Amino acid sequence: MTGKLVRYAVDEAGAAFVTLDHPQSRNALSDELLDELLETLETARRDEAVRVVVLTSSHDRVFSSGGDLRGFADERPPVAKYAELDRFPRLFKLIGALGKPVVCAANGDVLAGAFGLALACDLVIAKESARFGCPEINVGVFPFMISALIYRNVGRMRANELMMLGDLLTARQACELGLVNRVVPDEEFGDAVVSWAHRIAAKSPLLMRLGKDALDTTRDMGLHEALDTLQAQLALAFTTEDMSEGVLAFREKRLPRWRMR
């Protein structure tokens, strides 16, 4: 499936590649692109053949430049702008509740609102040449919407530095801060992304969904409440055939045959 601004393709291993495809704007997260991205992710969520989603870009140097600044400076009344501010929250919530792992394949600079998009994903793999950060403060825009995600992924003082100074991080620096899982030389990036996606796709889709749902539910709970919820989820996992099959396959030294029940 190919849209106007977002491409969607699923390979034989069950990896769905969702590609931001408006290089003319450096994949600025316009209302139109966000709407298409939301629709595409919903397609991936419903598609039973999809086991992992890879979010990437067709631009050779920029994953996304972030929010479309033209929309910030137009002459619409504030009430009209406010009515359209729900796209980023809906997108971040959808990724968390997708029921399938989402990998951000940062094949270029990940800036402003796109930095939040990357942090909303479950895993981030980056080209060595990619940069990350919140430069929007330099043009008078504070990263309001993504601040909640930054605060959940890095210490407060470092988060404040990122948002208030607007300096960019190299991929290596982002990895050292725990914002990126893996940094890969540019020439090895494509193969590394496919390898990660296929390794994830080989896991039980059912247990992966139960696990991701549990993480999304308990992330901001107190410890006692989280433990009670996780205990219930583990009990549910014990009722699945996939858990039994995974253990049996391990004991028999063979690949598991996931049954999705």
C-alpha positions in Angstrom: 0.0 0.0 0.0 1.4 3.4 -1.0 -0.1 6.6 0.2 0.7 10.2 -0.9 3.0 10.8 2.1 3.5 7.5 3.8 4.4 4.1 2.2 3.4 0.8 3.7 4.8 -2.7 2.8 4.9 -6.0 4.6 7.6 -8.6 3.8 7.4 -12.4 4.0 8.6 -12.4 7.6 5.8 -10.2 8.8 7.8 -7.0 9.1 5.7 -3.9 8.1 7.8 -1.1 6.8 6.1 2.3 7.3 8.1 4.9 5.4 7.7 8.7 5.7 7.8 9.7 2.1 7.7 13.5 1.6 11.4 14.3 1.1 10.6 17.7 -0.3 9.6 18.9 3.2 12.2 16.7 4.9 9.2 14.7 6.1 7.8 17.6 8.1 5.0 16.2 10.4 2.2 18.2 8.8 -1.4 17.5 9.6 -1.8 15.6 6.3 1.3 13.4 7.0 0.2 12.7 10.6 -3.3 11.7 9.4 -1.8 9.3 6.9 0.6 7.9 9.4 -2.2 7.3 11.9 -4.2 5.6 9.3 -1.2 3.4 8.2 -0.4 2.4 11.8 -4.1 1.4 12.3 -3.7 -0.8 9.2 -0.7 -2.4 10.6 -2.5 -3.0 13.9 -5.4 -4.8 12.2 -3.2 -6.8 9.8 -2.8 -10.3 11.3 0.2 -10.9 9.1 2.2 -8.1 10.7 4.4 -9.0 13.7 6.6 -5.9 13.9 6.4 -2.4 12.5 9.5 -0.5 11.3 9.1 3.2 11.0 11.6 4.9 8.7 12.1 7.5 6.0 12.7 7.8 2.3 15.0 10.9 2.8 18.7 10.0 2.6 19.8 12.4 5.4 16.6 13.3 7.5 14.2 10.9 9.2 11.9 13.9 9.9 12.4 17.6 10.6 9.5 17.6 13.1 6.4 19.6 13.2 5.5 21.7 10.1 6.4 25.2 11.2 4.2 26.8 8.6 1.2 25.7 10.6 2.6 27.4 13.7 2.9 30.8 12.1 -0.3 30.9 9.9 -3.1 33.3 10.6 -5.8 30.9 11.8 -7.4 31.9 15.1 -5.9 30.1 18.2 -9.1 28.1 18.7 -8.8 26.6 15.2 -5.2 25.6 15.9 -6.1 24.1 19.3 -8.7 21.9 17.7 -6.0 20.2 15.6 -3.5 19.6 18.3 -4.7 16.1 19.1 -2.7 14.3 16.3 0.6 14.0 18.2 -1.1 12.6 21.4 -3.2 10.2 19.4 -0.1 9.0 17.5 2.0 8.5 20.6 -0.8 6.6 22.3 -1.5 4.5 19.3 2.1 3.3 19.1 2.0 2.4 22.8 -1.2 0.4 22.3 -0.4 -1.1 18.9 0.0 -4.6 20.3 3.1 -5.0 18.1 6.7 -3.9 18.6 7.5 -0.6 16.8 11.1 0.0 15.7 12.3 3.5 14.8 14.9 3.1 12.0 16.5 6.5 12.2 18.2 6.7 8.8 18.8 10.4 9.2 18.3 13.4 11.6 15.4 13.0 14.1 14.4 16.5 15.1 11.7 18.3 17.2 8.4 16.4 17.1 10.0 13.5 15.3 12.3 13.1 18.4 9.1 12.4 20.4 7.9 10.0 17.7 11.2 8.0 18.0 10.9 8.0 21.8 7.3 6.7 21.5 8.6 3.6 19.7 9.8 0.5 21.5 13.3 0.4 20.0 15.5 2.8 18.1 18.3 1.9 15.8 20.2 4.7 14.2 22.6 5.4 11.4 26.0 6.7 12.8 25.5 10.0 10.9 22.0 10.7 12.4 21.4 13.5 14.9 18.7 13.9 17.5 17.3 16.9 19.4 14.9 19.7 19.9 16.1 22.6 17.8 12.6 24.2 17.7 13.4 26.4 20.8 15.8 28.3 18.5 12.9 29.6 16.5 10.6 30.4 19.4 8.8 27.0 19.7 9.0 25.0 23.0 8.7 21.2 22.6 5.6 21.0 24.7 4.1 17.8 23.4 7.3 15.7 23.4 8.5 16.9 26.7 6.6 14.1 28.5 8.4 11.5 26.4 11.8 13.1 26.9 11.3 13.2 30.7 10.4 9.5 30.7 13.6 8.5 28.8 16.4 10.7 30.3 17.2 12.5 33.5 15.5 15.8 34.3 18.6 18.0 34.0 19.7 16.5 30.7 16.2 16.7 29.4 16.0 20.4 30.3 19.3 21.0 28.6 18.0 19.3 25.4 14.8 21.3 25.4 16.1 24.7 26.6 19.4 24.9 24.6 18.3 23.2 21.4 21.6 21.5 20.8 21.7 18.3 18.8 23.1 15.0 19.9 25.1 12.7 17.7 23.8 9.2 17.4 26.6 8.0 19.7 25.7 10.6 22.3 22.0 9.6 22.1 23.0 6.0 22.6 25.1 6.9 25.6 22.0 8.7 27.1 19.8 5.6 26.5 17.7 7.3 23.8 19.0 4.9 21.1 19.5 1.2 21.4 22.0 0.6 18.6 24.2 2.8 16.4 25.2 1.3 13.0 27.6 2.4 10.4 25.7 4.0 7.5 26.7 1.4 5.0 25.4 -1.4 7.3 22.2 0.2 8.3 19.7 -1.3 5.9 20.8 -4.9 6.7 20.9 -4.2 10.4 17.3 -2.9 10.4 16.0 -5.9 8.5 17.9 -8.3 10.8 16.4 -6.7 13.9 12.9 -6.7 12.4 13.1 -10.4 11.4 14.5 -11.4 14.8 11.5 -9.7 16.5 9.0 -11.1 14.0 10.2 -14.6 14.9 9.0 -14.3 18.5 5.5 -15.3 19.5 3.2 -12.5 18.3 0.7 -13.4 21.1 3.2 -13.2 23.9 4.7 -10.0 22.4 1.3 -8.4 22.4 0.5 -9.4 25.9 4.0 -8.1 27.0 3.7 -4.8 25.2 0.2 -4.2 26.5 1.5 -4.9 30.0 4.4 -2.4 29.6 2.1 0.2 28.2 -0.4 -0.2 31.1 2.1 -0.3 34.0 4.6 2.3 32.8 3.3 5.1 35.1 1.8 3.0 37.9 3.0 2.8 41.4 5.1 -0.3 42.2 2.4 -2.2 44.1 -0.3 -1.6 41.5 2.1 -2.5 38.7 3.1 -5.8 40.3 -0.6 -6.7 40.8 -1.3 -6.0 37.2 1.7 -7.9 35.9 0.9 -10.9 38.1 -2.5 -11.0 36.3 -0.9 -10.7 32.9 1.5 -13.5 33.7 -1.3 -15.7 34.8 -3.0 -15.0 31.5 0.2 -15.8 29.6 0.3 -19.2 31.4 -3.1 -20.1 29.7 -1.7 -19.7 26.2 -0.5 -22.5 24.0 2.3 -20.4 22.7 4.0 -20.3 26.1 3.9 -24.1 26.3 5.1 -24.4 22.7 8.0 -22.1 23.3 9.3 -24.0 26.3 8.7 -27.4 24.5 10.6 -26.2 21.4 13.5 -25.1 23.6 13.7 -28.5 25.3 13.4 -30.3 21.9 16.0 -28.0 20.3 13.8 -26.9 17.4 12.2 -23.7 16.2 8.8 -23.0 17.8 5.6 -23.2 15.8 3.5 -20.3 17.1 -0.2 -20.9 17.2 -1.4 -17.4 18.3 -3.5 -18.9 21.1 
